[in-house]
Amino acid sequence: MIIEGLLRFARNDGTGNYTYRNKLNQIVTTSDGSHTIYVPELDEHYHSIHGAVQESDFIFIKSGFEFCNANPLNILEVGFGTGLNALLTAIRSMKGKREVNYTSIEKYPIDEKTIISLNHYQFAGEAGKEIFNLIHSSPWNINVNICENFNLTKTEGDLTIKPPQGQYDLIYFDAFGPDKQPEMWTKEIFSSIASVTKTNGVFVTYSAKGEVKRNLRACGFEVSHLPGPPGKRQITRAVKI
Ligand SMILES: C[S@@+](CC[C@H](N)C(=O)[O-])C[C@H]1O[C@@H](n2cnc3c(N)ncnc32)[C@H](O)[C@@H]1O
């Protein structure tokens, strides 16, 4: 099923520079029934078409949130997008009574019409809809308590221009793929991420590309690959030495 909505998104002009433009985007239903967004300019989806919620849960929750021992847990996400990772993390932190401070960086916040078309809350249990609404209605660039144990700061900004601030136990690296957005997967970017990752902090991402792993190693991470969720052979988890 495809629903169309308005998305203010970026266009790659072929030089690696992105410019704003208004564009019709498509909400696509993935194999587990959850929605993702398709970006025609990049020919890229926000999540795996084999299951958006399944992918997010496997990579960021099971391989990151559950692997990292820190409590309280300071998370930095690159690419807030639909807020799916934030939603699943909020639910887990609430259920597990684990305090989470979640900071997310997003260059192109999605518009309200698209947000209200997304069905992610249906996969997040009883409190899903309320937390989904609170996450999306919370103001940008301010720390907000969303629910018990979950504090959120959505930061509007461009990671390639403005390095992240703070110190984090866990990094959810969820930019568009290295083939579509190579400027997000460089040593320079990983070096700025390394500088805000605590020793023994954990970095998780869906890409297992060789160059990504080499760049992470060069920036002080011990890198391992794990079997991926359906449709993805491997993913990467790295620990800051
Ligand atoms: C794969 S999608 C995000 C998935 C998101 N975590 C979700 O669950 O919907 C990648 C996101 O990175 C954002 N992004 C792209 N370039 C960026 C940049 N330079 N700085 C910050 N965010 C960026 C995109 O706008 C998009 O929302």
The ligand as an ORCA input file, in Angstrom:
! r2SCAN-3c Opt
* xyz 0 1
  C      17.735      6.176      7.263
  S      16.858      7.670      7.593
  C      16.467      7.742      9.275
  C      15.869      6.676      9.989
  C      15.345      7.127     11.315
  N      16.231      6.762     12.378
  C      13.976      6.531     11.428
  O      13.799      5.615     12.238
  O      13.112      6.970     10.711
  C      18.263      8.807      7.634
  C      17.968     10.123      8.307
  O      19.180     10.902      8.365
  C      18.850     12.245      8.116
  N      20.047     12.970      7.645
  C      20.549     12.980      6.398
  N      21.656     13.745      6.336
  C      21.855     14.236      7.576
  C      22.825     15.090      8.144
  N      23.821     15.591      7.397
  N      22.742     15.415      9.450
  C      21.713     14.903     10.204
  N      20.768     14.080      9.715
  C      20.820     13.743      8.426
  C      17.775     12.129      7.039
  O      17.027     13.308      6.911
  C      16.959     10.957      7.556
  O      15.953     11.364      8.434
*
